[in-house]
Structure formats: C-alpha cells, structure tokens
Amino acid sequence: MLHKVSIVVPIYKVEKYLERCIISISEQSYKNIEIILVNDGSPDNCGAICEEYAKKDHRIKVIEKENGGLSDARNCGMQYVTGKYTIFVDSDDWIHTNMVKDMISCSIKYQADIVQTSFYYTYDDHLLFDNRYYADNTPPVVIKDKSILMSELIINERVKNFAWGKLFKTNMIRNIPFKKGVLFEDVFWAYQVMHLVKTYVLLHQPRYYYYQRDDSIVSTYTTRNLDMIRGLKERHCFIERLYTESIDESYKVILMNSLSHYHLLLRNRNKDKGGLHKKEIRLYMKHHYMELKKAVKRDAHLKKQLQLFHIHPYLNILYLLTSKVLRKCKILPQPTKLQRINL
C-alpha cells in the first residue's frame, strides 16, 4: 500500500508563480498525495487560481484564511494534514516530477524520519547547484547520531535549516508549530525537530527548485531580518543545555551572522533609527567576546574579523574590503563557485 503524502503550500502574493508550483505538484509520478493550498489572505488572484486547480484535481484542498504570515499559514495547513508524511513547498518554488517518489522510497529503505533532497538555486535563465556535497551519482548519506545531526544543522551546509525540500514523518512534527510573527522561521523550528530524529537521510539528486526573487524576504533588507540572529541565539540556549559539544560551532554561526548584519545595517542606515540594532550587536559581541574568541581560534579569517570588530567595527569593514580587492587580484583564495546550468 502506498503511504499518503501531504504537501502543504502557504500562499501569499505569488500570482505570477503559483500555477507553476501547483502543476509541478499535481504532476508527481507518486500519486497518493493530498495538496493543501493555504491562501494566506493574498490580495491578488491567488485564491481564484487555487479554486480553478481544485476543480481539476480532487486531491487539492483550498484553505482560506486571514493574512498571518508564513508560519501561521503552515501551522494552519498542518491542521488539515491526513498523510503519514508531510512536505512543505513554498509557492514561488516548484519540484521535480519524481521528488515525492524518490523521497518516499528513500524513507522506507532507511526507515528515515526525515529525507532531505538537494536543490537548485533557480533564476529565470539559469540554475546554480552546490556540487561540493551533492552529486547525482552519490549514494544517500544516512545520519543516525543525533549529535552529528545537530552539528550539521548548525553548520547549515549539508543539513539545511529550511523546512521545504524535506519529507517528514507527520507524527514527528505535528506538535511543533512554526513561530509566528518572525522572519526566518525555519531557524526557530528546525533544531526542535532535529532533536526528535533517529534517522536522517540526505538524498543527493536535486529535486527541488528554489526560486530566487528580487522581492523576496532574503533579498530585501529590513531590520526584521535580524530575526535570523534572534533565532540563532534562541537555538544556542538549547545547544548549551543539550548539545554542549556544539557550543563553539553555534557561537561561530552567531558571530558570522552578526558581522554580516552589522555590515548590512551600515549600508541601510535609514532603517536603523538611532543605531539601536547595531548597538545590540556590539553589546552581545562585547559580552561574549571570550566565548566567541574560543569558538574561532582555528579560523584565521573570522578570528581576525572578531579582533578588529572588538577594537572598532569600521576596522572589520576595512578588512573585508581589502580582502575583496585581494581576491579580485587573485592574491587570496577565491570564494566557492556553484555549478551553473544554463536554461
């Protein structure tokens, strides 16, 4: 008997992309699916598009609700899930025809609680693929050690914080709601889920298309983007209690994000009235300087950034600009380039 898979799609202001997303789900080679389209009070034509496709495919459920944000839409969708497995798909993305089939097969074979597929960063005329860790001919990676899994999640290179692109056992996530009213909600959510996992599988074939929009949350900076740091700090408290071997890794990630956001705040001065958010970052790094210093002692680049920031934040900016020039001159090692596939 084929296990039912529930696919939850939160929808808001994606009229331009929504049909592509729904079609990619409806045309899955694995047929025992339910498609839960949650219209999160979208003011455009999304509701009508959902209803149109629901008439064509009996597996589609359309849920209408007032706007409450991505987390609230996902939480709402979970109330209607009846499948043994759950997948989240963002409504501006789309999926490969065999994604569900491949992930289900993998879950059954390895008795996995979560299967994560690799993905393409998708643009209008090309794809980008991180082939450092993922290749089509590489067998799945099975992680059973919870400490290793949490460490991988913190690093966020192989094991991703994203909720999308993963097949979850429904019973495992049903009682872990997404935090409402924040951006980067997956950072607040993923570590709670990973703590319950016994077997996690990385499927290397790219089966998810992660569309890069100019107007996305990731590309349009506001001070709400600082929710990322708040999520990392919340997770760090959890790590300090239950995964002490990963404390340094957690501090390192907080440092990298704090430095990055401080730079972004400098570039968007008008969005940080009175410099309160920059001050918050400086105070945290001052208060935790010794812990951060210990965390980056083997990373020369980050160690230098921390030291310079501790003296004065502008010294770190100068260091980064100098490093950028040296990379252009090919004096310093070049940053990792993703594989490009033209469409």
C-alpha positions as CSV (number, residue, x, y, z in Angstrom):
1,M,0.0,0.0,0.0
2,L,1.3,3.4,-0.9
3,H,1.6,5.8,2.0
4,K,-0.2,9.1,1.7
5,V,1.9,12.2,1.5
6,S,0.5,15.6,2.4
7,I,2.0,18.6,0.6
8,V,1.4,22.0,2.4
9,V,1.8,25.1,0.2
10,P,1.4,28.5,2.0
11,I,0.4,31.2,-0.5
12,Y,0.7,35.0,-0.4
13,K,1.2,37.4,-3.3
14,V,2.6,34.8,-5.8
15,E,0.1,35.1,-8.6
16,K,2.9,35.2,-11.1
17,Y,4.4,31.9,-9.9
18,L,1.6,29.9,-8.3
19,E,0.4,27.9,-11.4
20,R,3.9,26.6,-12.0
21,C,4.1,25.4,-8.4
22,I,0.7,23.7,-8.3
23,I,1.3,22.0,-11.7
24,S,4.6,20.6,-10.5
25,I,2.9,19.0,-7.5
26,S,-0.2,17.7,-9.3
27,E,2.0,16.0,-11.9
28,Q,4.0,14.0,-9.4
29,S,4.7,10.4,-10.5
30,Y,3.8,9.4,-7.0
31,K,0.0,9.7,-7.0
32,N,-1.1,9.1,-3.4
33,I,-0.8,12.7,-2.3
34,E,-3.0,15.4,-0.9
35,I,-2.2,19.0,-1.8
36,I,-3.1,21.6,0.8
37,L,-3.1,25.1,-0.6
38,V,-3.3,27.7,2.2
39,N,-4.3,31.1,0.8
40,D,-3.0,33.4,3.5
41,G,-5.3,36.3,2.7
42,S,-3.5,37.1,-0.6
43,P,-5.0,40.2,-2.2
44,D,-4.2,39.2,-5.8
45,N,-5.7,36.4,-7.9
46,C,-4.1,33.5,-5.9
47,G,-7.4,32.4,-4.4
48,A,-9.1,32.1,-7.8
49,I,-6.1,30.2,-9.2
50,C,-6.3,27.7,-6.3
51,E,-10.0,27.2,-6.8
52,E,-9.5,26.6,-10.5
53,Y,-7.0,23.8,-9.9
54,A,-9.1,22.3,-7.1
55,K,-11.8,21.7,-9.7
56,K,-9.4,19.8,-11.9
57,D,-7.7,17.7,-9.1
58,H,-9.8,16.1,-6.3
59,R,-6.6,15.8,-4.2
60,I,-6.4,19.6,-3.8
61,K,-7.8,21.2,-0.7
62,V,-8.0,25.0,-0.6
63,I,-7.9,26.7,2.8
64,E,-8.8,30.4,3.0
65,K,-7.6,32.4,6.0
66,E,-6.8,36.0,7.0
67,N,-3.2,37.0,6.5
68,G,-1.0,35.9,9.3
69,G,2.4,35.2,7.7
70,L,4.3,32.1,6.5
71,S,4.4,30.4,9.9
72,D,0.7,30.9,10.6
73,A,-0.1,29.6,7.1
74,R,2.0,26.4,7.6
75,N,0.5,25.9,11.0
76,C,-3.0,26.2,9.6
77,G,-2.2,23.8,6.8
78,M,-0.9,21.2,9.3
79,Q,-4.4,21.1,10.8
80,Y,-5.7,19.5,7.6
81,V,-2.9,17.0,7.0
82,T,-4.0,13.4,6.9
83,G,-0.9,11.8,5.3
84,K,1.7,9.7,7.1
85,Y,4.3,12.0,5.6
86,T,4.4,15.8,5.1
87,I,6.3,18.0,2.7
88,F,6.4,21.8,2.6
89,V,6.7,23.6,-0.7
90,D,6.9,27.4,-0.9
91,S,4.5,28.8,-3.5
92,D,7.1,30.5,-5.7
93,D,9.2,27.3,-6.0
94,W,8.5,24.1,-7.8
95,I,9.5,20.4,-7.6
96,H,10.8,17.7,-9.9
97,T,8.3,15.1,-11.2
98,N,9.9,12.3,-9.2
99,M,10.6,14.2,-6.0
100,V,7.9,12.6,-3.8
101,K,8.6,9.1,-5.2
102,D,12.3,9.3,-4.6
103,M,11.9,10.6,-1.1
104,I,9.3,8.0,-0.1
105,S,11.5,5.2,-1.5
106,C,14.4,6.6,0.5
107,S,12.4,6.9,3.7
108,I,11.1,3.4,3.5
109,K,14.5,1.9,2.6
110,Y,16.3,3.6,5.5
111,Q,13.4,3.9,7.9
112,A,14.1,7.6,8.0
113,D,12.2,10.2,10.0
114,I,13.3,12.9,7.6
115,V,14.6,12.8,4.0
116,Q,16.2,16.0,2.6
117,T,16.6,16.4,-1.1
118,S,19.2,18.6,-2.6
119,F,18.1,21.6,-4.7
120,Y,18.8,24.2,-7.4
121,Y,19.0,27.9,-6.8
122,T,16.8,28.8,-9.6
123,Y,16.9,32.0,-11.8
124,D,15.0,32.9,-14.9
125,D,17.8,31.9,-17.2
126,H,20.0,29.5,-15.2
127,L,20.3,27.2,-12.2
128,L,23.0,27.1,-9.6
129,F,23.9,23.8,-7.9
130,D,26.2,23.3,-4.9
131,N,28.1,20.3,-6.0
132,R,30.6,20.3,-3.1
133,Y,28.4,18.0,-1.1
134,Y,25.8,16.8,-3.6
135,A,26.2,14.9,-6.9
136,D,23.7,12.8,-8.9
137,N,25.8,9.6,-8.6
138,T,26.5,9.8,-4.9
139,P,24.5,7.4,-2.7
140,P,22.4,8.8,0.1
141,V,24.0,9.8,3.4
142,V,22.4,8.3,6.5
143,I,22.9,10.1,9.8
144,K,21.8,8.3,13.0
145,D,23.9,10.1,15.5
146,K,21.9,13.0,17.0
147,S,25.0,15.0,18.0
148,I,26.4,14.8,14.4
149,L,23.0,15.8,13.0
150,M,22.7,18.8,15.3
151,S,26.3,19.8,14.4
152,E,25.5,19.5,10.7
153,L,22.3,21.7,11.2
154,I,24.3,24.4,12.9
155,I,26.9,24.5,10.1
156,N,24.0,24.6,7.6
157,E,26.0,23.3,4.7
158,R,24.8,19.7,4.1
159,V,21.9,19.6,6.5
160,K,19.8,22.7,5.9
161,N,17.6,24.7,8.2
162,F,14.9,25.0,5.5
163,A,11.5,23.3,6.2
164,W,10.9,23.0,2.4
165,G,12.6,20.2,0.3
166,K,12.2,17.7,3.1
167,L,9.9,14.7,3.7
168,F,8.9,14.5,7.4
169,K,7.0,11.8,9.3
170,T,3.9,13.7,10.1
171,N,3.6,12.5,13.7
172,M,7.0,13.9,14.5
173,I,6.3,17.5,13.5
174,R,2.6,17.8,14.2
175,N,3.0,19.2,17.7
176,I,5.9,21.5,16.8
177,P,4.4,24.7,15.4
178,F,6.3,27.3,13.5
179,K,6.9,30.5,15.5
180,K,4.6,33.2,14.3
181,G,5.5,36.9,13.7
182,V,9.1,36.3,12.8
183,L,11.1,36.0,9.6
184,F,13.5,33.1,9.0
185,E,11.0,31.0,11.0
186,D,12.8,27.8,10.0
187,V,15.8,28.7,12.2
188,F,13.5,28.8,15.2
189,W,11.8,25.5,14.2
190,A,14.4,23.1,12.7
191,Y,16.5,22.4,15.8
192,Q,13.4,21.4,17.8
193,V,12.6,18.8,15.1
194,M,16.1,17.5,14.7
195,H,16.2,16.8,18.4
196,L,13.5,14.1,17.8
197,V,15.1,12.5,14.8
198,K,16.5,9.0,14.9
199,T,17.4,8.6,11.2
200,Y,18.1,11.5,8.8
201,V,18.8,10.9,5.1
202,L,20.4,13.2,2.6
203,L,19.3,12.5,-1.0
204,H,21.8,13.9,-3.4
205,Q,19.8,14.2,-6.6
206,P,18.4,17.8,-6.9
207,R,14.6,17.5,-6.8
208,Y,13.6,21.0,-5.6
209,Y,13.8,24.3,-7.5
210,Y,14.3,27.2,-5.0
211,Y,13.4,30.3,-7.0
212,Q,15.4,33.5,-6.4
213,R,13.1,36.5,-6.5
214,D,14.3,40.1,-6.4
215,D,11.5,41.0,-4.0
216,S,11.9,38.0,-1.6
217,I,12.5,38.3,2.2
218,V,16.0,37.2,1.7
219,S,16.9,39.9,-0.9
220,T,15.0,43.0,0.6
221,Y,16.7,44.0,3.8
222,T,14.8,45.4,6.8
223,T,15.6,45.3,10.5
224,R,13.1,42.3,10.7
225,N,15.9,40.4,9.1
226,L,17.6,40.5,12.5
227,D,15.1,37.7,13.4
228,M,17.8,35.4,12.0
229,I,20.2,36.4,14.8
230,R,17.4,36.1,17.4
231,G,16.6,32.6,16.1
232,L,20.3,31.6,16.3
233,K,20.5,32.9,19.9
234,E,17.3,31.0,20.9
235,R,18.8,27.8,19.4
236,H,22.1,28.5,21.2
237,C,20.3,28.3,24.6
238,F,19.0,24.9,23.5
239,I,22.5,23.8,22.4
240,E,24.1,24.9,25.7
241,R,21.7,22.7,27.6
242,L,21.7,19.5,25.5
243,Y,24.5,19.6,22.9
244,T,27.5,21.1,24.7
245,E,29.9,19.6,22.1
246,S,28.4,22.0,19.5
247,I,28.6,25.2,21.6
248,D,31.6,26.6,19.7
249,E,30.0,25.9,16.3
250,S,26.9,27.7,17.5
251,Y,28.9,30.7,18.7
252,K,30.7,30.8,15.4
253,V,27.5,30.9,13.4
254,I,26.1,33.7,15.6
255,L,29.3,35.6,15.0
256,M,29.2,35.3,11.2
257,N,25.6,36.4,11.1
258,S,26.2,39.3,13.5
259,L,29.1,40.6,11.4
260,S,27.1,40.3,8.2
261,H,24.0,42.0,9.6
262,Y,26.1,44.8,11.1
263,H,27.5,45.5,7.7
264,L,24.0,45.5,6.2
265,L,22.8,47.9,8.9
266,L,25.6,50.2,8.0
267,R,24.5,50.1,4.3
268,N,20.9,50.7,5.3
269,R,21.4,53.4,8.0
270,N,17.9,54.8,7.5
271,K,16.4,51.6,8.6
272,D,18.2,51.6,12.0
273,K,16.9,54.6,13.7
274,G,19.3,55.8,16.4
275,G,21.6,52.8,15.7
276,L,19.8,50.7,18.3
277,H,20.2,47.4,16.3
278,K,23.9,48.0,15.7
279,K,24.3,48.7,19.4
280,E,22.5,45.5,20.3
281,I,25.0,43.5,18.1
282,R,28.0,45.3,19.6
283,L,26.9,44.7,23.2
284,Y,26.4,41.0,22.5
285,M,29.8,40.6,21.0
286,K,31.4,42.5,23.8
287,H,29.7,40.5,26.4
288,H,30.5,37.2,24.8
289,Y,33.9,38.1,23.4
290,M,35.9,35.4,25.2
291,E,33.4,32.7,24.1
292,L,33.5,33.9,20.5
293,K,37.3,34.1,20.5
294,K,37.5,30.5,21.7
295,A,35.0,29.4,19.0
296,V,37.0,30.9,16.1
297,K,40.5,30.2,17.3
298,R,41.1,27.8,14.3
299,D,39.5,30.1,11.8
300,A,42.1,32.7,10.9
301,H,39.7,34.8,8.8
302,L,36.9,35.0,11.4
303,K,39.5,35.4,14.2
304,K,40.9,38.5,12.5
305,Q,37.4,39.9,11.9
306,L,36.4,39.4,15.6
307,Q,39.6,41.1,16.8
308,L,39.2,44.1,14.5
309,F,35.5,44.5,15.3
310,H,36.3,44.4,19.0
311,I,38.7,47.3,18.5
312,H,36.3,49.2,16.2
313,P,33.6,47.9,13.8
314,Y,34.9,50.0,11.0
315,L,38.2,48.2,11.1
316,N,36.5,45.0,10.2
317,I,34.7,46.6,7.3
318,L,38.1,47.9,6.0
319,Y,39.5,44.4,6.4
320,L,36.6,42.9,4.4
321,L,37.0,45.5,1.6
322,T,40.8,44.8,1.5
323,S,40.1,41.1,1.3
324,K,37.7,41.6,-1.5
325,V,40.2,43.5,-3.6
326,L,42.9,40.9,-2.9
327,R,40.5,38.2,-4.1
328,K,39.9,40.1,-7.3
329,C,43.6,40.3,-7.8
330,K,43.7,36.5,-7.1
331,I,46.1,37.1,-4.2
332,L,43.7,35.5,-1.7
333,P,41.9,32.2,-2.3
334,Q,38.7,32.5,-4.4
335,P,35.2,32.0,-2.9
336,T,33.4,28.8,-3.7
337,K,31.6,28.9,-7.0
338,L,28.4,27.0,-7.6
339,Q,27.9,24.9,-10.7
340,R,26.0,26.9,-13.3
341,I,23.5,25.3,-15.6
342,N,22.1,27.5,-18.3
343,L,18.4,27.1,-19.2
